[in-house]
Amino acid sequence: MASVNTLPGMAPTLAGKTAYVAICGLGMAADLADGLEAAGARVAIITDDTSCFASRSGVEAAFAAVAERVGPADLVVHAAASRALCGAQKLTSFGEAGFRCADTALRATLYALQAAHGQMAGRGGAIVVLGPAMSLVGASNLVPLVTATEGQRALVKSGARQWGRCGITVNWLAAVSELFAAELAGMDPGGPELGEACALGRRPQWAMDIAPVLAFLGSDAGRSITGASINMDGGEWMTP
């Protein structure tokens, strides 16, 4: 991971807190961890290298192992998708294969939320689930991806409703990651899947741009925000 000194200007909003970066099927875990470390957190990465996201018991065991090493989570950052989920597919051809891809991502998110709640119950904490920005607006040829991500966002809102009085916040942060952009850029979407050009002229970067927002949501200053869908794509989609 990069040194904290390589991310100048990062406020230590997570000083004394522990963050888990629990990523299934995507490649930005190390960058997110760099940014959260720069914000002062103790960070542990949990990925699906050992297929731990395939079952609730697997995710809970992974979380428990990390808790023994660095302590229970104050912030859990999670994302679950796959390259297969990004494949172009129309609604008329959406079938079992597409449902399986969407179901795999949905289950991974469900298990991550359940494991995070198990650690935060009685203590409080923050959970942030990441997904592509087009989940907020739909995409004509990306039915598996949007099906999965809207399901994940529904789980976020359910968790926020049920766990708020326990001091646990749950939010959704929508961003077009470098992976999604690379996967989708070569296709002829037949619709505005990638939106228009970013208003900022660039997409936010995981460590420098997105991690500080995650750190705020996981800090004491962010404890009143829950159930929110936060669009952070550089102004690509400007949702109401």
N, C-alpha and C positions, 0 to 999 in steps of 0.2 A: 504494500500500500504506500501511497505517497506520504511524505512528511506533512505534518500540520502546516509547516512553514511554506509549503507550496500552494496553500490556499489562503492568501493574504486577506485580511479584513473580515474573516469569519468570527462572529461573536460567540463566546463560550456559553451559549444558551442551554447546553445539555451537561454542563459541568456536574459531576457526581452522579449522573444517570447512566443506565445501561440500555443499549439499543441492540436489537436483533434485526439483521437484514435477512429475511427469509424469502428467497427467490426460487421459483420453480420454472425452469425452462427458458430463462432469459439471462442475458450476459452482463447486466450492469451492477451486480452486487458489489464488486470491489470499488467501483467509482462512488457508489452511494456510501459505502463504509468509510472511504477517505473523507468525504464531506462531513459525515456525522462525527468522525474522530476530530476533525478540525473544529467542530462545535463543542468539543469537550467530552463527548460520550465515550464510555467503554463499549466497544462494538464487537459483536460476534456475527459471523456470516453462516447462515444455514442454507445450503443449496440442495438440489435433488440429485447429487452425484450418486447417492446410495438408494435412490428411489424412496426416500423417507416420506415424500408427499403422497404416496399411493394409498396411505391409510391413516386414520386418525391416530392409531397407536404409534405409527412410525413418526408422525410429526410431534406428538407429545413426548416420545422418547428423545427425539433430537433436541427439543426445547429443554427437557430435563437435564440432558447431558451438558448443554451450554450453561444452564443455571448453576450447575455444580462448579463450573470453571470460572464464570465471571459474575454470577449472581442473577436473580430474576429480572425479567425485562421491565423497564419503564416505558420503552417505546418499541413497537414492532412495526417494521416496514416490510410489506409483502407485495409480491406480484407473481402471477402465474399465467403463463401462456406457452405457446410453442410456435415454431416455424410453420408447422402444418396448419395451425389455427389461422395463420395469415393468408392461406391460399384463397384465391378468387373463387367464389361460388355463388351462383344466383339462388334465390329462394326456390325456384322451380326444380332445381337439381339438389337441393339440400336434403340429405338423407342420413342413414345410420353412421356413415363415416364422419360426417360433420358433427353429428350429435356426440359421437364418442370423443372427438377432440374438445368440444365445448364442455362436456361432462368432466373430462379429466382436469381441466383448468378450474371449473367450478368446485369440484371436490377438494382440490388442493387449497383453494381459498377458504372453504368451509373449515377444513381441518386446521389451517393456520389460525383462523379466528378462534376456534374452540381452544386450541393450545394456548394462545395468548390470554384468553379469558381465564384459563386455569391458573396462570401465573399471576394475573393482576387482580383477581377476586380478593376483596378485603384490603387491597393496597391502592388500587387505582392505576391508571396508566393511559397510554395513547397507542392507537393502532391506526396505521395509514396504509390503504391498499392503492396500488398504482395500476393504471391501465391506459390504453390509448385514448386520445382526445375524441376520436370519432365515435366512441361509445355514447357520447352525449347527443349526437346528431344523426346517427345512423349512417349506413353505407350500403349502396345498392348491391354491390358484388362481394361483400365481405360478411356474409351471413353467419358463418361459424364464429368469427372473431367478435362481432357485435353481440351475438347471442350469449357468448360466454361472459363478455365484459359487462353487459347490462345485468346479467345474473349476479355477477360479483358485486356490482354496485347496489343491487337490491339486498344482498347479504350485509353489506356495510350499513345500510340504513336500518335494517332489522337489529343489528348489533348495537347501533347508536341508540335506538329506542329502548332496548331492553337493558342495557348496561350503564346508561347515563347516571342513574342514581347510585351506582356502585363506584362512581368516580372514573369510569373508563370511557374515553372518547374514541369514536371510530369515524374516520373520514376517508373520502375517495379523492385522489389527486390524478387528474387526467393530463397526460403528457404524450406527445409523439416521440417515442424513444428512437435512438439511432437505429436500433434493430428493426422496429416497425417501419421506419422510413425507408430503410434499405430493402426490406422485403417487399414493400408495396411500390417502390419507385419504378420498377421495371415492368409493371403490368399496365394494361390498358383498362382502367377501372370502369369506364362506362358511366361515370358519375363522379362527384367531387370527393372521392375518398380521402385525398390528401388536403382538401381545403385549398384556399388561395395561399399566396405567398405570405410568410409570417410578417406581421406588422413590424416586428423588431429587426427583420432581416436575418434572423438566425433562430434556430431552435435552442431552448434551454439545455444546458449541459447538466449531467447528473450530479457531479461533485460541486461545481461552482454555483449552480443556480437552483437546482431542485432540492439538494440536501439542506440548504438553509431554511427553506420553507418547511421541510419535514422536521427540522430541529425546532422551529417555532411551534409547530403543532404538538410536539412532544414536550415542550417546556411548560413551566407554570403559567406563562403568559398566554398559552394557547388552550388552557383547560376549559374555556367556555365555548369552544368551537367543536361541534359534533354533528354527524349526519350530513356534512357539507360535501358537495361535489365541486372541487376547486380546479378550474381549467388553467393549466400552465403549459401552454404550447407556443409562447412567443407571439400570440395574437393571430394564430392560424384560424381557429374557430372562435368567434366572439358570441358565445351563448348568453342568453339573458340570465 
